[in-house]
Amino acid sequence: MKPRHASETLAITTKVVLPNDTNTLGNLFGGQLLAWMDEIASVSAHRHCHRVVVTASVNNVSFNSPINHASIVTLEAKVSRAFNSSMEIFVDVFVEDNITGKRSKSNEAIYTFVAVDQHGGPIQVPELIPETEEEIERYEGALRRKQLALILAKKMSPKDATELRKLFID
């Protein structure tokens, strides 16, 4: 399997927040944003492995600021690391100022997707090659995040979490 660069997995979509997307305060429903993030993350994961992918988990979501009705929202997703059959995908959410056009980051999320075969069983995915400073930082942090998730799910002993231990022992 040929390794892929993180830049090859970039997926971008732009949405306008319509009245049906908002809550009673006139802000984008969190659930609608989650759906948009899940969709663009799946495109990114698919671009990495060119196989059917399914959402395994939503590892982190940060709703840092509300997104108002009529806002222009851009979601950018990129695989941050590939493991055996799973991929961690970062989704960054930007809101565009309607007057200046300046973009500001409003939210982010980390998803995990798994590549599956025609029977729904997990299959191997290619290695990911990070290049930029941000890609390298996210790549290196992915193993720590995975180990933490495995410990919390009681699928890994804390003593076996080598990357997490480095944070506290070194």
Disulfide bonds with the S-S distance in Angstrom:
none
